[in-house]
Amino acid sequence: MASLKNYNMKILLETAVMFCLCSFSLVSSHSRKFTTPNVTRLTDQFSRIAIESGFSKRFGDHNIIVNGSLAKLTLDKSSGAGLVTKNTYHYGFFSARLKLPAGFASGVVVAFYLSNAESYPKNHDEIDIELLGRSRRDDWSIQTNVYANGSLKTGREEKFYYWFDPTQAFHDYTLIWNSHHIVFLVDNIPVRQFPNRGAFTSAYPSKPMSLYVTVWDGSEWATHGGKYPVNYKYGPFVASIADVKLSGCSVKNGSSTGPGPCTKSGGSVSSLDPVDGQDFATLSKNQIAAMDWARRKLMFYSYCNDKSRYKVMPAEC
């Protein structure tokens, strides 16, 4: 078990080192006032689960406290901490409310992501929301990423400022992954859509994945190449998780259970279906407008604009 943990942490670190691009802006979004768009609260359509029923402790067991639908994950000098779902999923709706560590948290990474690195170490898929800790230069920021079939040479990161302080209260972080698209949402506002069509299809995750929630030391890559590492005198760093909502196509021993295209029959779909319902197959006009707002006002990095990184841009750009 120890060797497996070390192997997977190595995968995580190697991937992060290759993909993370650090912000050079000094802008603080917390000091600016934003009028947020009105959107449908998709998270209200699902029931929360007890964390113990849906998750196992992945690493840092001594730094994990679980109480019903609430969990606290701690990063200290001894280790970080992580949870992983007991089931794997092929498409679904994945959401949790997170409250991030307060204070100086440079190098701290809180991640909410789907991955199958343990099952497919050489050609794994991943869909990431990575929350990068506050330093003396920058506030917490949101990094999103998608890759498929071990495509480690092509990072598809996009990074955003927050429009609120994520350390003061719980906020919703959501991933929608189905046959139509991947959508990243924060407080039900879409910040990014990755469609399963055209040039995007070759980079679209296609294999069952588990959901992870972790806090760990990302000093080597999340702080301008290790320039501002985690300072443990400001720790311990506690990330709180609540109201986890999982609904999708659960895969066990190669077979599928629960809602989703792998069990759908007939052709009729429900608006509450987390995989094929209309609310999840396309973005509404309000959601498109909200995503445009987030990308215009808050996005400060997109791989598609990084000509210094790619001599030949990824096909979907």
C-alpha positions as CSV (number, residue, x, y, z in Angstrom):
1,M,0.0,0.0,0.0
2,A,2.8,2.4,0.9
3,S,4.4,1.9,-2.5
4,L,1.1,2.5,-4.3
5,K,0.6,5.7,-2.4
6,N,4.1,6.9,-3.3
7,Y,3.6,5.9,-6.9
8,N,0.4,7.9,-7.2
9,M,1.8,10.9,-5.5
10,K,4.7,10.7,-7.9
11,I,2.2,10.7,-10.8
12,L,0.4,13.7,-9.3
13,L,3.6,15.6,-8.8
14,E,5.1,14.8,-12.2
15,T,1.8,15.9,-13.9
16,A,1.6,19.1,-11.9
17,V,5.2,20.0,-12.7
18,M,4.6,19.6,-16.4
19,F,1.3,21.5,-16.5
20,C,1.2,24.3,-13.9
21,L,1.7,27.8,-15.2
22,C,2.1,30.4,-12.5
23,S,0.4,33.7,-12.4
24,F,2.5,36.9,-12.7
25,S,-0.3,39.3,-11.9
26,L,-0.6,41.2,-8.7
27,V,-4.4,41.8,-9.1
28,S,-6.6,40.8,-6.1
29,S,-10.1,40.0,-7.2
30,H,-11.3,40.1,-3.5
31,S,-10.9,43.9,-3.4
32,R,-13.1,44.3,-6.5
33,K,-16.9,44.3,-6.4
34,F,-18.7,42.0,-8.8
35,T,-22.3,41.6,-9.7
36,T,-22.6,37.9,-10.3
37,P,-24.9,36.5,-13.0
38,N,-28.1,34.7,-12.2
39,V,-28.0,31.1,-13.1
40,T,-29.9,27.9,-12.4
41,R,-28.6,26.2,-9.2
42,L,-28.0,22.7,-10.7
43,T,-26.6,21.6,-7.3
44,D,-30.1,21.9,-5.8
45,Q,-31.3,19.1,-8.0
46,F,-29.2,16.4,-6.2
47,S,-29.0,15.0,-2.7
48,R,-25.9,15.1,-0.6
49,I,-24.2,11.9,0.5
50,A,-22.5,10.8,3.8
51,I,-18.8,11.1,3.0
52,E,-18.1,7.7,4.7
53,S,-20.6,6.0,2.4
54,G,-19.1,7.4,-0.8
55,F,-15.4,7.8,-0.1
56,S,-12.4,6.0,1.3
57,K,-9.3,7.5,2.8
58,R,-6.6,7.6,0.1
59,F,-3.6,9.0,1.9
60,G,-2.8,10.9,5.1
61,D,-5.4,9.0,7.2
62,H,-4.3,10.7,10.4
63,N,-5.0,14.1,8.8
64,I,-8.6,13.3,7.9
65,I,-11.7,13.9,10.1
66,V,-15.1,12.8,8.8
67,N,-18.4,13.6,10.4
68,G,-21.4,12.7,8.4
69,S,-21.5,14.9,5.3
70,L,-18.6,17.0,6.5
71,A,-14.9,16.3,6.3
72,K,-11.7,18.1,7.2
73,L,-8.4,17.4,5.4
74,T,-5.2,18.8,6.8
75,L,-1.8,19.5,5.4
76,D,1.0,19.7,7.9
77,K,4.7,18.8,8.0
78,S,3.9,15.1,8.3
79,S,1.7,14.8,5.1
80,G,-1.3,16.0,3.2
81,A,-4.6,14.2,3.0
82,G,-6.9,12.8,0.4
83,L,-10.2,11.1,-0.2
84,V,-11.2,8.9,-3.2
85,T,-14.6,7.6,-4.2
86,K,-15.3,3.9,-3.5
87,N,-16.8,3.6,-7.0
88,T,-15.5,4.7,-10.4
89,Y,-17.8,6.6,-12.8
90,H,-18.2,6.8,-16.5
91,Y,-19.9,10.2,-16.8
92,G,-21.8,12.0,-14.1
93,F,-22.4,15.0,-11.9
94,F,-19.8,15.6,-9.2
95,S,-20.0,18.5,-6.7
96,A,-18.9,19.5,-3.2
97,R,-18.8,22.6,-1.1
98,L,-15.3,23.6,-0.1
99,K,-13.8,26.1,2.3
100,L,-10.1,26.7,1.8
101,P,-7.4,27.3,4.4
102,A,-7.2,30.9,5.6
103,G,-4.1,33.1,5.9
104,F,-0.8,32.7,4.1
105,A,-1.0,29.4,2.1
106,S,1.6,29.7,-0.6
107,G,2.3,26.3,-2.2
108,V,-0.9,24.7,-0.7
109,V,-3.0,23.0,-3.3
110,V,-6.6,21.8,-2.7
111,A,-7.8,19.6,-5.6
112,F,-11.2,18.4,-6.6
113,Y,-10.7,16.1,-9.6
114,L,-11.5,13.0,-11.6
115,S,-8.7,10.6,-12.5
116,N,-8.0,7.0,-13.5
117,A,-4.3,7.1,-13.0
118,E,-4.3,4.1,-10.7
119,S,-6.1,1.9,-13.3
120,Y,-4.4,3.3,-16.4
121,P,-0.9,4.6,-15.3
122,K,0.4,4.9,-18.8
123,N,-2.6,6.4,-20.5
124,H,-4.8,7.9,-17.8
125,D,-7.5,10.6,-18.1
126,E,-8.0,13.5,-15.8
127,I,-10.4,16.4,-15.2
128,D,-9.1,18.9,-12.7
129,I,-10.2,21.7,-10.5
130,E,-7.0,22.8,-8.6
131,L,-7.1,25.6,-6.1
132,L,-3.8,27.3,-5.7
133,G,-2.9,28.8,-2.3
134,R,-2.6,32.5,-1.4
135,S,0.9,33.9,-1.4
136,R,2.3,37.4,-0.7
137,R,1.9,38.1,-4.5
138,D,-1.5,36.5,-5.3
139,D,-4.8,35.5,-3.9
140,W,-6.1,32.0,-4.2
141,S,-6.8,31.1,-7.8
142,I,-8.7,28.4,-9.7
143,Q,-6.9,26.2,-12.3
144,T,-8.8,23.9,-14.6
145,N,-7.3,21.2,-16.8
146,V,-8.4,18.3,-19.1
147,Y,-6.3,15.6,-20.6
148,A,-6.9,12.1,-22.0
149,N,-4.9,9.0,-22.7
150,G,-1.8,10.1,-20.9
151,S,-1.4,13.2,-23.1
152,L,1.2,14.7,-20.7
153,K,2.9,16.8,-23.4
154,T,-0.2,19.0,-23.9
155,G,-1.6,20.8,-20.9
156,R,-5.0,22.4,-21.3
157,E,-5.0,24.7,-18.3
158,E,-7.1,27.7,-17.9
159,K,-6.8,29.9,-14.7
160,F,-9.2,32.2,-13.0
161,Y,-9.3,34.8,-10.2
162,Y,-12.0,34.3,-7.6
163,W,-14.8,36.8,-7.3
164,F,-15.1,36.1,-3.6
165,D,-12.9,35.1,-0.7
166,P,-12.9,31.2,-0.7
167,T,-11.5,31.0,2.8
168,Q,-14.5,32.7,4.6
169,A,-17.3,30.4,3.7
170,F,-18.2,27.2,1.8
171,H,-18.7,27.5,-2.0
172,D,-19.8,25.0,-4.6
173,Y,-17.3,23.4,-7.0
174,T,-18.8,21.2,-9.7
175,L,-17.8,19.0,-12.6
176,I,-20.2,17.8,-15.3
177,W,-18.8,15.1,-17.5
178,N,-20.9,13.3,-20.1
179,S,-21.0,12.3,-23.8
180,H,-21.7,16.0,-24.7
181,H,-19.2,18.1,-22.8
182,I,-17.3,18.7,-19.7
183,V,-18.3,21.8,-17.7
184,F,-16.4,23.4,-14.8
185,L,-18.7,25.4,-12.4
186,V,-18.0,27.4,-9.3
187,D,-21.1,28.4,-7.3
188,N,-23.1,27.1,-10.3
189,I,-21.5,29.6,-12.6
190,P,-19.9,27.8,-15.6
191,V,-16.3,29.1,-16.0
192,R,-15.3,26.6,-18.7
193,Q,-16.8,24.2,-21.2
194,F,-14.8,21.5,-23.0
195,P,-17.1,20.0,-25.8
196,N,-16.9,16.5,-27.1
197,R,-16.9,17.5,-30.7
198,G,-14.6,18.5,-33.5
199,A,-10.9,18.8,-32.6
200,F,-11.7,18.5,-28.9
201,T,-12.8,14.8,-29.3
202,S,-9.2,13.5,-29.5
203,A,-8.5,15.0,-26.1
204,Y,-11.8,14.0,-24.5
205,P,-11.6,11.6,-21.4
206,S,-13.3,8.4,-22.3
207,K,-12.5,5.8,-19.5
208,P,-14.1,5.4,-16.1
209,M,-12.6,7.6,-13.4
210,S,-12.7,8.1,-9.6
211,L,-13.4,11.4,-7.8
212,Y,-10.6,12.7,-5.5
213,V,-10.6,15.5,-3.0
214,T,-7.1,16.3,-1.7
215,V,-4.9,18.9,0.0
216,W,-1.1,18.6,-0.5
217,D,2.2,20.5,-0.8
218,G,2.6,21.8,-4.3
219,S,5.7,24.0,-3.6
220,E,7.7,22.6,-6.5
221,W,5.3,23.9,-9.2
222,A,2.5,26.1,-7.8
223,T,4.8,29.0,-6.6
224,H,6.8,30.3,-9.6
225,G,9.0,27.2,-9.8
226,G,9.3,26.7,-6.0
227,K,10.1,30.3,-5.3
228,Y,7.4,30.6,-2.6
229,P,7.2,27.1,-0.9
230,V,4.8,26.1,1.8
231,N,5.8,27.8,5.1
232,Y,4.6,25.4,7.8
233,K,4.8,27.9,10.5
234,Y,1.5,29.2,9.2
235,G,0.0,25.8,9.3
236,P,-1.7,23.4,9.7
237,F,-3.7,24.1,6.6
238,V,-7.2,22.8,6.8
239,A,-9.6,22.3,3.8
240,S,-13.2,21.6,4.7
241,I,-15.5,19.6,2.5
242,A,-19.3,19.4,2.8
243,D,-22.4,18.5,0.9
244,V,-20.8,16.1,-1.6
245,K,-23.2,15.2,-4.4
246,L,-22.4,12.3,-6.8
247,S,-24.8,11.1,-9.5
248,G,-23.8,9.3,-12.6
249,C,-22.9,6.0,-14.2
250,S,-21.2,4.0,-11.5
251,V,-18.9,1.3,-12.8
252,K,-18.2,-1.9,-10.8
253,N,-16.2,-4.8,-12.1
254,G,-16.8,-3.7,-15.7
255,S,-20.5,-3.3,-15.4
256,S,-22.5,-0.1,-14.9
257,T,-25.2,0.9,-12.4
258,G,-27.2,4.0,-11.9
259,P,-28.4,6.7,-14.3
260,G,-26.4,7.3,-17.4
261,P,-26.0,6.3,-21.1
262,C,-24.6,2.9,-20.2
263,T,-28.0,1.9,-18.6
264,K,-30.4,4.2,-20.5
265,S,-33.1,2.4,-22.5
266,G,-35.8,3.7,-24.8
267,G,-34.5,7.1,-25.6
268,S,-36.5,9.3,-23.4
269,V,-34.5,11.3,-20.9
270,S,-35.3,13.2,-17.7
271,S,-34.4,16.8,-17.0
272,L,-32.9,15.5,-13.8
273,D,-30.7,12.9,-15.5
274,P,-27.1,13.9,-14.6
275,V,-25.8,12.6,-17.9
276,D,-28.2,13.2,-20.7
277,G,-30.9,15.5,-19.4
278,Q,-31.3,18.8,-21.2
279,D,-29.9,20.8,-18.2
280,F,-26.7,18.8,-18.6
281,A,-26.4,18.2,-22.3
282,T,-26.2,21.9,-23.2
283,L,-25.7,25.3,-21.5
284,S,-28.7,27.6,-21.3
285,K,-28.6,31.1,-22.6
286,N,-28.2,32.4,-19.0
287,Q,-25.3,29.9,-18.4
288,I,-23.6,30.9,-21.7
289,A,-23.9,34.6,-20.6
290,A,-22.5,33.7,-17.1
291,M,-19.6,31.8,-18.6
292,D,-18.8,34.7,-20.9
293,W,-18.8,37.0,-17.8
294,A,-16.4,34.8,-15.9
295,R,-14.0,34.4,-18.8
296,R,-14.0,38.1,-19.7
297,K,-13.6,39.4,-16.2
298,L,-11.7,36.6,-14.3
299,M,-9.7,34.4,-16.6
300,F,-6.1,35.3,-16.7
301,Y,-4.5,32.4,-18.5
302,S,-5.6,30.1,-21.3
303,Y,-3.3,27.5,-23.0
304,C,-4.8,28.6,-26.3
305,N,-3.3,32.0,-26.0
306,D,0.2,30.8,-24.9
307,K,2.2,31.1,-28.1
308,S,5.5,31.0,-26.2
309,R,4.6,27.5,-24.9
310,Y,3.3,26.0,-28.1
311,K,5.0,26.4,-31.4
312,V,2.1,24.5,-32.9
313,M,-1.1,25.2,-31.0
314,P,-3.4,22.3,-30.0
315,A,-5.8,21.5,-32.7
316,E,-8.9,22.7,-30.8
317,C,-7.4,26.2,-30.4
